[in-house]
Amino acid sequence: MTPEEILDVEKNIVLTLKNIYDPEIPVNIYDLGLIYEIDFDPSGEADIKMTLTAPNCPMADMLLEDINREVGKVKGVEKVNITLTFDPVWDKSMMSEEALIELNLL
């Protein structure tokens, strides 16, 4: 896989994540700032490091299943590895400007 192809897969992963919404907040998880890191390996593994808005999020399992299923559909992705972290702890400063506007916080 060429570096350009790897970047294309990573771009498509981001686009996919922008179509997955937090079940409790009407903003996609990428613009919400829940995705800390995306690494795609030419072998087909997508590593996603992310957080939740709260450690005790009741919808965490559903959200992780959605991410695993949808990112797994991206052309070139064979396996999705999700690492959940709370360091740093999420806060609204991690949200994109678009998300802040959407929630009337800007």
N, C-alpha and C positions, 0 to 999 in steps of 0.2 A: 504494500500500500504506500502510495506516495504521500509526502507531507500535505499536499493539497487535498488529497482524498481524506486523510485523517481530519483535517480542519473542516471539511464538508460534513463528515459524520458528527463532529462536535457541534457544528452549527445546527444540524438537524436535531440533535439531542436538546439543545437550547430551545429550538422552536417547539419541540414536543413538550418540554417542561412548561413552556408558556401557555400550553393548553390544558394544564392540570391545575385545578383550583383547590385552595384550602377549603375544606368543607364548611368552615365556620366564618371565613372572611371571603368576600366576593372578589378576590384578587388572585392571579395565578402565582404559583409557588416561586417562580423565578423572580418576578418583579417584587414579590413580598420579601425577598432577600433570604429565603430559606436554603438556597443552594449556595454552598460555600466553594465547592470545587468540582470540576468535571475533568476527568482524564480518560481518554480513549486510547486503547492499545491496539496496534494493528492486528493482533490476534483475535480481536472482536470483543474484548472485555471493556465495558464502560464502568468506571469507578466514579461514584457520585458521593461526595461528602456533603451532608446537609444537617439542618437542625429543624426544630419545630418552634412554633410561637410560644409554647409552654411545655415543660417536661412531662406533664401529666395529661397531654392532649388525648381526649377520648377517641379521636378519629385517626390516631397515628397509624394503626395497622392498615386501615383502609387506604390512607394516603400512600404508604409505602408499597402496597400492592398495586395501586394505580401507576406509580412511577415505574415499578419493575415491569409491569405489563406493557405500558405504552412505550417506554424507552427500548424495551426488547423488540418492538416492532420496527425500530429505525433500521434502515438498510445498512448492513455492515456490523450491527451489534448482535453478538452471539450470546453474551452473558452480561447481566447487570449486577453490580455489587454496590450496595448502599451502606454507607457508614453514617450512623446517626451520632451527632456530637452536640454537646451543649457548651462548648468552649470555642469561640465566645458565645455567651448567651445572646439570643436574638433580642433586638429591640427595634423600634420603628425607624431608627436612623439607617437601618440596613435596606429599607424599602427604596425602590426606584422612584424617581420623580413622578413617573406615570401612575404608580400605585398610590402615592400620596395624594395626587390630584383626584384619582378615582374614589378615594375614601374621604375626600374633602378635608385633608389634613395639611394642605399647602395653600 
